[in-house]
Amino acid sequence: MSSSTIKSKANKPPGTSTDWRRYLAWYLSTLLIACALVAGFNAIIDPEARLLIVDKPGFNQAKIALQTNSRKGKATALRQCGYNTIALGTSRAETAIAVDHPALKDGRTYNAALRGGTIYEMRRLAEYATRHGNLKQLVLGLDFESFNAQIPFAEDFAESPLAETVSVASLARYLVSVRTLRLSLVTVAWNIKGKAILCSDSGEHKRTYELEAARKTFDFILRRYAIGNYSDYILGEQGIQNLATLLNELAHADVKVYAYISPVHVTHLELMAEMNLSKDYENWKRKLVALFAEVNRDLPEQQQMALWDFSGYSEISTEKVPGPEQQKFMRWYDDSSHFNRSVGGLILDRMLGTQPGESVTRETFGVMLTPDNIDLQIEADQRNSKLYRLYNPDEILRLQNMLSALE
């Protein structure tokens, strides 16, 4: 080695590129090890039940860090708890179908309804329940909104065990996330302390806020539907096909199905009329009737699937909405879209043949739809709509003014 080379190295100041490369390599190695440790810990604890590598009581079995009304939470409950009766639907069913209703007393019941749920998501959830549990009976709420071809499934669905494909990027974010690490630590702490009780949640919606006066709440929900789901509604064939798949799979699994069309308030029905959706709504009902008839064609009598319609103009759906100056709540409704548990109980009584606890004439609330009566029922609804509009011009004007203001 030449003297000039030796002199050059001897005179090389500290903090040169060689030192920085060494520090960078050390930093990256440390970061990689830390990420691997976090990912390994999160994978074992698995607070959102995505991987299920370890499932140990008193350690991580109760996924208490999950929101129980999420797609992830409800899938976990169905896998862990072995329910034999579940309720499916949207937030309407989640709010109104009580698992402790006398009509369901013979089964271990869970409310698996999904807020804003599409029929595809419901299909996947029912498939998951039959695969991981002992499902014998299903109460299925069917809502016009769930069949809107414009509405994608929720982001939470893609991160749940219900998704048909798993995003590698999403899984990586889950495992290396600081948020997941916090959830993992909470999950372990609560399991060890015994604060998390497995299968203690009913799945029903638990309101954490006080309802506003009825009229204010009605106006808010009607406006939200006008600018949201109803503004770009398309009744696609994919929704009907997903329901067909769901019903056929349930029939194959020998699951008894009680299906119903939800009883939205009459103001909600008239909003659809004002937005020119009545024909789509009627067409949707006809498609449902045809589908149920097709499925039942190959089923024995004891396994036949009934389709009930509670959406007509009844004593319940035409309940008068208090004026804006009246700080009152309603007997049957929380808002124009959501009926309450009393109505949910009447629906269960009617479908399952039990005696209703409320003083409502059974014959005026709910009808079983068939190919023989669907046209008659639609004609009856059209007549009742005309009568309602004739005798309640203020309500119709209120809807029209709201829609005009939104243009």
Secondary structure, DSSP 8 states (H G I E B T S, - for coil): --HHHHHHHHT--SS-HHHHHHHHHHHHHHHHHHHHHHHHHHHHH-TT-SS-S---TTTTSS-TTS-TTSHHHHHHHHHHH--SEEEESSHHHHHH--TT-GGGTTS-EEE---TT--HHHHHHHHHHHHHHS---EEEEEE-GGGGBTT----HHHHTSTT-SS--HHHHHHHHH-HHHHHHHHHHHHHHHHT---TT---------S----HHHHHHHHHHHHHHTTTTT--B-HHHHHHHHHHHHHHHHTT-EEEEEE----HHHHHHHHHTT-HHHHHHHHHHHHHHHHHHHTTS-GGG--EEEE--SS-TTTT-----TT-----SSBSSSS-B-HHHHHHHHHHHHT---SS---GGGS-EE--TTTHHHHHHHHHHHHHHHHHH-HHHHHHHHHHHHHH-
